[in-house]
Amino acid sequence: MDELLNQSMQNIESETRSREVDKYEHILSESIKEIKIAKDLVKEFSDIRNESIKNLYRVGISAKKLSESTGLSTVFIHRILK
């Protein structure tokens, strides 16, 4: 009887562990998908920002002024302008 009880408890523990693994794998998969979406959005908006910086520079706004208005360093502004 004790052996049957122990086996039953082991089966329950195994099933519980399996469900937890499944749950956490699903959470991980979903979070990876959301991170990819966020990265894609950051890329899209960074491209828009960079194009705006280039356009403003072309019409005479200095790198220093662009740096001040964007919060980006002048070195970074110059990298964008290359």
C-alpha positions in Angstrom: 0.0 0.0 0.0 2.8 2.4 0.9 4.5 1.6 -2.4 1.3 2.5 -4.3 1.0 5.7 -2.4 4.6 6.7 -3.1 4.2 5.9 -6.8 1.0 8.0 -6.9 2.8 10.9 -5.2 5.7 10.6 -7.7 3.3 10.7 -10.6 1.5 13.7 -9.2 4.9 15.5 -8.7 6.0 14.6 -12.1 2.7 15.8 -13.7 2.9 19.0 -11.7 6.5 19.7 -12.8 5.6 18.9 -16.4 2.7 21.5 -16.3 5.0 24.1 -14.7 7.6 23.5 -17.4 4.9 23.8 -20.1 3.6 27.0 -18.5 7.0 28.6 -18.3 8.0 27.6 -21.8 4.8 29.2 -23.1 5.5 32.4 -21.1 9.1 32.5 -22.4 7.9 32.0 -26.0 5.3 34.8 -25.7 7.8 37.2 -24.1 10.3 36.5 -26.9 7.7 37.3 -29.5 6.8 40.6 -27.7 10.5 41.5 -27.4 10.8 41.0 -31.2 7.8 43.3 -31.8 9.3 45.9 -29.5 12.7 45.7 -31.2 11.0 46.1 -34.6 9.1 49.2 -33.4 12.3 50.7 -31.9 14.0 50.1 -35.3 11.2 51.7 -37.2 11.0 54.8 -35.0 14.8 55.1 -34.9 14.9 55.2 -38.7 12.2 57.9 -38.6 14.2 59.9 -36.0 17.4 59.5 -37.9 15.8 60.7 -41.2 14.4 63.7 -39.4 17.8 64.5 -37.9 19.4 64.3 -41.4 16.6 66.6 -42.9 17.0 69.2 -40.1 20.8 69.2 -40.6 20.4 69.7 -44.3 18.2 72.7 -43.7 20.8 74.3 -41.4 20.2 73.1 -37.9 23.5 72.5 -36.2 24.6 69.1 -34.8 24.9 70.8 -31.4 21.3 72.1 -31.6 20.1 68.7 -32.7 22.0 67.1 -29.8 20.3 69.5 -27.3 16.8 68.9 -28.7 17.1 65.1 -28.9 19.2 64.4 -25.9 21.6 62.5 -28.1 25.3 63.2 -27.9 26.9 65.3 -30.7 29.1 62.3 -31.5 26.0 60.2 -32.0 24.4 62.9 -34.1 27.4 62.9 -36.4 27.3 59.1 -36.7 23.7 59.4 -37.9 24.7 62.1 -40.4 27.4 59.9 -42.0 
